Amino acid sequence: MTSTLPKTNRANILVVDDTPENLRLLAGILSEKGYQVRPVPNGKLALSAAQKMPPDLVLLDIMMPEMDGYQVCQQLKDFEATKDIPVIFISAINDVMDKVKAFAVGGVDFITKPFQVEEVLARIETHLKICSLQQSLQEKNQDLATAIHQLKAAQDHLIQSEKMAALGQLIAGIAHEINTPLGIIGSSIDNISIFWDENLAKMPQFFQQLSEESQSYFLTLLYRATQQEILFTSKEKRKFKQKLIRDLIAASVENADEIADTLVDMEIYDNIEHLLPLFKLDDWEVVLNTAYQFSSFKRSISLIQRATAKSGKVVFALKSYAHFDSKEEKVQANLHEGIETVLTLYQNQLKHGIEVVKNYGDLPKIVCYPDDLNQVWTNLIHNALQAMDYKGILTIETHQEEGNIVLKFIDNGPGIPPEIIPKIFQPFFTTKSAGEGSGLGLDIVRKIVEKHEGKVAVESVPGKTTFTVSLPIY
C-alpha cells in the first residue's frame, strides 16, 4: 500500500539488524521516504556509529549475536550524547515480557515482525514529532528563563519610579498571556500521555487485523480529521451534528447519533457520502473510535504548536523589552518593531476593551537607542490606556515628514484640561492618585526624545488627545 504520510525533513535514522535482508528492506523503505539512513549489522557497530554521530532515532533488532538489542539500548541510555534518542525495537519476538523488558531498558516503542510499512512509518513519524515538540518546549522554557533573568537585570538599571510602576503592571499581563498557553500545553501533553498509555500495546494488533478496505477508511478518516482549518462555534457544531444524523438515518445507518457525535468531535462536518459504506462493516466501530483517538492525538500536537508559538511571541517581546545595552551605543532599528513589542506586552490590558488602530507608514530604519525608545512607547501607550480607563480606541500613526519620522499616539479619552498641558512634561507633576505614579513618565519621554535630538508635543481636546514624537532620520 502506498504511504500517505508526509516526508520528514531528512531525519537521521540508525537501523540495527543482523539479518541482511531485513537491513536492506528497512533501509530502502526509509530512504524512499526521505530519511537519512545508516544501516549497521550488529550492536557494537551501532554503539560506535551512535556515539560518533548521534542519530535522531534508532530502529533496533533484539536477537543479535554478541550483543542483543536490550544491551545496545541500555548502553545508549548510559551515554549523555545518546540517552535521549528514541529507540524503537523491531523484532519477531512477540512475548509480553520481552516487550516489557524493551520498555524497561528505555525503548519508546515495539514493532513486531513481520511488520506493515505504514505502521513502521507512522510510528517513526510520531516519535520524531514528539522529540521535536520536546526540544521546542525546552528551548521555549530556556528562552523564558533567560528573558526573566534579563528582566531582573534590567530592573536594576531602572532609576525612575514611573518606569518601575509600568513594568509592574506589564508583568501581571505577561503572566496571564504565558499561563494560558502553558495550561494548553500541559493539558495536551496529558492527552498525549493517556493516548500513548492506553493504545500503545493495542496498535500492532489493530493494524494487523484491519482489512484493506478498513485501512482505507481509517486513513480517510485521519486525513479528513486533520484538514479542517475553520473554527466553528458550539451552536454551528450542533447544526452540523443534526445534519449528519439526518444523512446517516437516510442511509439506514444504525447508531446515527453516536457516529455523528464522533465525526463532529473529529471536525468532520459534511460530505460523508463516501464514508457511509464504512458503517456497514463489522469493524466500523473500532475503526472509527481508533481514528478518533489518533485525531485527538494529532489535535493535541497542533494545540501545543500553537501554544508554544503564542508564548514564544510573548517571550520574544519580553526579551526585547528587558534587554539592557550597557555600552550605550546607537544601532539601526525598526521603530515599528519596538512599538509592536510594547503592544504585545500590553496584550492582556488591550484585549478586554481597547481597539488598536495602526496606520503605519513606510519607515526606514534609523540609528537610535532602541531600548530607550521602547520606554517612550511604553509610557505613551500606558498613559493613553489609563486616560481611557482601558476602554476606547488607541490609534498609532507613523510617517516620514521633511527628514524626520513622525509618530502619533492618539486616544479618545476625556482629554487633558488646557491649564494642565504646559505642566505635563515637568518632573514630578502628576494628576494621578497617590501611589499610582511619580509624575516622571512624561519627563522620561521628553529626555529620551531630546537625547535623540527630537521633539515631543501634545494636543488635546475632549475625545482626542495626541502625543506626537518627531525623530530625525540620519
Backbone hydrogen bonds, N-H to C=O, Kabsch-Sander energy under -0.5 kcal/mol:
donor,donor_aa,acceptor,acceptor_aa,energy
8,T,33,K,-0.7
10,R,8,T,-1.6
13,I,11,A,-0.6
13,I,36,Q,-3.3
14,L,57,L,-2.5
15,V,13,I,-0.6
15,V,38,R,-1.9
16,V,14,L,-0.5
16,V,59,L,-3.0
17,D,15,V,-0.5
17,D,40,V,-1.8
23,L,19,T,-2.4
24,R,20,P,-2.7
25,L,21,E,-2.3
26,L,22,N,-2.7
27,A,23,L,-2.3
28,G,24,R,-2.5
29,I,25,L,-2.3
30,L,26,L,-2.5
31,S,27,A,-2.3
32,E,28,G,-2.0
33,K,29,I,-1.0
34,G,31,S,-1.7
35,Y,30,L,-2.1
36,Q,11,A,-2.8
37,V,35,Y,-0.7
38,R,13,I,-2.5
40,V,15,V,-2.9
46,A,42,N,-1.6
47,L,43,G,-2.4
48,S,44,K,-2.1
49,A,45,L,-2.7
50,A,46,A,-2.5
51,Q,47,L,-2.1
52,K,48,S,-2.0
53,M,49,A,-2.3
56,D,12,N,-2.7
57,L,12,N,-1.2
58,V,86,P,-2.4
59,L,14,L,-2.7
60,L,58,V,-0.6
60,L,88,I,-2.6
61,D,16,V,-2.0
64,M,62,I,-1.3
67,M,65,P,-3.1
69,G,62,I,-2.3
72,V,68,D,-2.0
73,C,69,G,-2.6
74,Q,70,Y,-2.5
75,Q,71,Q,-2.2
76,L,72,V,-2.3
77,K,73,C,-2.0
78,D,74,Q,-0.8
79,F,75,Q,-0.8
79,F,76,L,-0.8
82,T,79,F,-0.7
83,K,79,F,-1.4
85,I,82,T,-1.4
88,I,58,V,-3.2
88,I,86,P,-0.5
89,F,87,V,-0.6
89,F,109,D,-2.3
90,I,60,L,-2.4
91,S,111,I,-2.2
99,K,95,D,-1.8
100,V,96,V,-2.5
101,K,97,M,-2.4
102,A,98,D,-2.0
103,F,99,K,-2.0
104,A,100,V,-2.2
105,V,101,K,-1.9
106,G,103,F,-1.0
107,G,102,A,-2.3
108,V,87,V,-2.8
109,D,87,V,-1.0
111,I,89,F,-3.1
113,K,91,S,-2.6
120,V,116,Q,-2.1
121,L,117,V,-2.7
122,A,118,E,-2.5
123,R,119,E,-2.3
124,I,120,V,-2.4
125,E,121,L,-2.7
126,T,122,A,-2.2
127,H,123,R,-2.4
128,L,124,I,-2.4
129,K,125,E,-2.1
130,I,126,T,-2.3
131,C,127,H,-2.3
132,S,128,L,-2.2
133,L,129,K,-2.6
134,Q,130,I,-2.6
135,Q,131,C,-2.5
136,S,132,S,-2.4
137,L,133,L,-2.7
138,Q,134,Q,-2.3
139,E,135,Q,-2.4
140,K,136,S,-2.6
141,N,137,L,-2.7
142,Q,138,Q,-2.4
143,D,139,E,-2.8
144,L,140,K,-2.7
145,A,141,N,-2.6
146,T,142,Q,-2.6
147,A,143,D,-2.9
148,I,144,L,-2.6
149,H,145,A,-2.1
150,Q,146,T,-2.6
151,L,147,A,-2.5
152,K,148,I,-2.2
153,A,149,H,-2.2
154,A,150,Q,-2.8
155,Q,151,L,-2.2
156,D,152,K,-1.0
156,D,153,A,-0.6
157,H,154,A,-1.6
158,L,155,Q,-1.1
159,I,157,H,-0.9
164,M,160,Q,-1.5
165,A,161,S,-2.1
166,A,162,E,-1.9
167,L,163,K,-2.2
168,G,164,M,-2.2
169,Q,165,A,-1.7
170,L,166,A,-2.1
171,I,167,L,-2.5
172,A,168,G,-1.0
173,G,169,Q,-1.3
174,I,170,L,-2.9
175,A,171,I,-2.7
176,H,172,A,-1.6
177,E,173,G,-2.5
178,I,174,I,-2.0
179,N,175,A,-2.8
180,T,176,H,-1.9
182,L,178,I,-2.0
183,G,179,N,-2.4
184,I,180,T,-1.9
185,I,181,P,-2.6
186,G,182,L,-2.6
187,S,183,G,-2.4
188,S,184,I,-2.5
189,I,185,I,-2.6
190,D,186,G,-1.9
191,N,187,S,-2.0
192,I,188,S,-2.4
193,S,189,I,-2.6
194,I,190,D,-2.6
195,F,191,N,-2.6
196,W,192,I,-2.6
197,D,193,S,-2.7
198,E,194,I,-2.5
199,N,195,F,-1.9
200,L,196,W,-2.0
203,M,199,N,-1.5
203,M,200,L,-0.6
206,F,202,K,-2.5
207,F,203,M,-2.5
208,Q,204,P,-2.0
209,Q,205,Q,-1.9
210,L,206,F,-1.0
215,Q,211,S,-2.6
216,S,212,E,-1.9
217,Y,213,E,-2.0
218,F,214,S,-2.7
219,L,215,Q,-2.6
220,T,216,S,-2.1
221,L,217,Y,-2.6
222,L,218,F,-2.2
223,Y,219,L,-2.5
224,R,220,T,-2.9
225,A,221,L,-2.4
226,T,222,L,-0.9
226,T,223,Y,-0.9
227,Q,224,R,-1.1
228,Q,224,R,-0.6
232,F,230,I,-0.6
237,K,233,T,-2.3
238,R,234,S,-2.0
239,K,235,K,-1.6
240,F,236,E,-2.2
241,K,237,K,-2.5
242,Q,238,R,-2.1
243,K,239,K,-2.1
244,L,240,F,-2.6
245,I,241,K,-2.6
246,R,242,Q,-2.0
247,D,243,K,-2.2
248,L,244,L,-2.7
249,I,245,I,-2.6
250,A,246,R,-2.3
251,A,247,D,-1.1
252,S,249,I,-1.9
253,V,248,L,-2.6
254,E,252,S,-0.5
259,I,255,N,-2.5
260,A,256,A,-2.7
261,D,257,D,-2.1
262,T,258,E,-2.0
263,L,259,I,-2.6
264,V,260,A,-2.4
265,D,261,D,-2.0
266,M,262,T,-1.6
267,E,264,V,-1.7
268,I,263,L,-2.9
269,Y,267,E,-0.6
275,L,272,I,-1.5
276,L,272,I,-1.0
276,L,273,E,-0.8
278,L,275,L,-1.4
279,F,275,L,-0.7
279,F,276,L,-0.8
280,K,277,P,-1.6
281,L,278,L,-1.8
284,W,281,L,-1.2
287,V,283,D,-2.1
288,L,284,W,-2.8
289,N,285,E,-2.7
290,T,286,V,-2.2
291,A,287,V,-2.2
292,Y,288,L,-2.3
293,Q,289,N,-2.2
294,F,290,T,-2.5
295,S,291,A,-2.6
296,S,292,Y,-2.2
297,F,293,Q,-1.9
298,K,294,F,-2.4
299,R,295,S,-2.7
300,S,296,S,-2.2
301,I,297,F,-1.8
302,S,298,K,-2.3
303,L,299,R,-2.4
304,I,300,S,-2.1
305,Q,301,I,-2.3
306,R,302,S,-2.5
307,A,303,L,-2.6
308,T,304,I,-2.8
309,A,305,Q,-1.9
310,K,306,R,-2.2
311,S,307,A,-2.7
312,G,308,T,-2.4
313,K,309,A,-1.8
314,V,310,K,-1.8
315,V,311,S,-2.9
316,F,312,G,-2.7
317,A,313,K,-2.2
318,L,314,V,-2.7
319,K,315,V,-2.9
320,S,316,F,-2.6
321,Y,317,A,-2.6
322,A,318,L,-2.8
323,H,319,K,-1.3
326,S,324,F,-1.0
328,E,325,D,-1.1
331,V,368,C,-2.7
333,A,366,I,-2.0
335,L,333,A,-0.7
338,G,334,N,-1.3
339,I,335,L,-2.2
340,E,336,H,-2.7
341,T,337,E,-2.0
342,V,338,G,-1.8
343,L,339,I,-2.4
344,T,340,E,-2.3
345,L,341,T,-1.9
346,Y,342,V,-1.6
347,Q,344,T,-1.4
349,Q,346,Y,-0.8
350,L,346,Y,-1.9
351,K,347,Q,-2.1
353,G,350,L,-1.3
354,I,350,L,-2.2
355,E,392,G,-2.7
356,V,354,I,-0.6
357,V,355,E,-0.6
357,V,394,L,-2.9
358,K,356,V,-0.5
359,N,357,V,-0.6
359,N,396,I,-3.1
360,Y,358,K,-0.6
363,L,361,G,-1.1
366,I,333,A,-2.0
368,C,331,V,-2.8
368,C,366,I,-0.6
373,L,369,Y,-2.1
374,N,370,P,-2.2
375,Q,371,D,-1.2
376,V,372,D,-1.3
377,W,373,L,-2.4
378,T,374,N,-2.1
379,N,375,Q,-2.4
380,L,376,V,-2.5
381,I,377,W,-2.5
382,H,378,T,-2.8
383,N,379,N,-2.4
384,A,380,L,-2.0
385,L,381,I,-2.5
386,Q,382,H,-2.3
387,A,383,N,-2.5
388,M,384,A,-1.7
389,D,386,Q,-1.2
390,Y,385,L,-2.9
391,K,388,M,-1.2
392,G,353,G,-2.1
394,L,355,E,-2.7
395,T,393,I,-0.6
395,T,410,I,-3.0
396,I,357,V,-2.9
397,E,395,T,-0.5
397,E,408,K,-2.2
398,T,359,N,-2.2
399,H,406,V,-1.9
401,E,404,N,-2.7
404,N,401,E,-0.8
405,I,471,L,-3.4
406,V,399,H,-3.1
406,V,404,N,-0.5
407,L,469,V,-2.9
408,K,397,E,-3.2
409,F,467,F,-2.4
410,I,395,T,-3.1
410,I,408,K,-0.5
411,D,465,T,-2.1
412,N,393,I,-0.9
420,I,417,P,-1.9
421,I,417,P,-1.2
423,K,420,I,-2.1
424,I,420,I,-0.9
424,I,421,I,-0.9
426,Q,423,K,-2.3
428,F,439,G,-0.8
429,F,426,Q,-1.6
429,F,439,G,-0.8
430,T,428,F,-0.5
436,E,433,S,-2.1
444,I,440,L,-2.5
445,V,441,G,-1.8
446,R,442,L,-2.6
447,K,443,D,-2.3
448,I,444,I,-2.5
449,V,445,V,-2.5
450,E,446,R,-2.4
451,K,447,K,-2.0
452,H,448,I,-1.0
452,H,449,V,-0.6
453,E,450,E,-2.0
454,G,449,V,-2.6
455,K,470,S,-2.2
457,A,468,T,-2.3
459,E,466,T,-2.2
461,V,464,K,-2.6
463,G,413,G,-1.8
464,K,461,V,-2.6
465,T,411,D,-2.4
466,T,459,E,-3.3
467,F,409,F,-2.3
468,T,457,A,-2.7
468,T,466,T,-0.6
469,V,407,L,-3.0
469,V,467,F,-0.5
470,S,455,K,-3.0
471,L,405,I,-2.7
473,I,403,G,-2.5
474,Y,472,P,-0.6
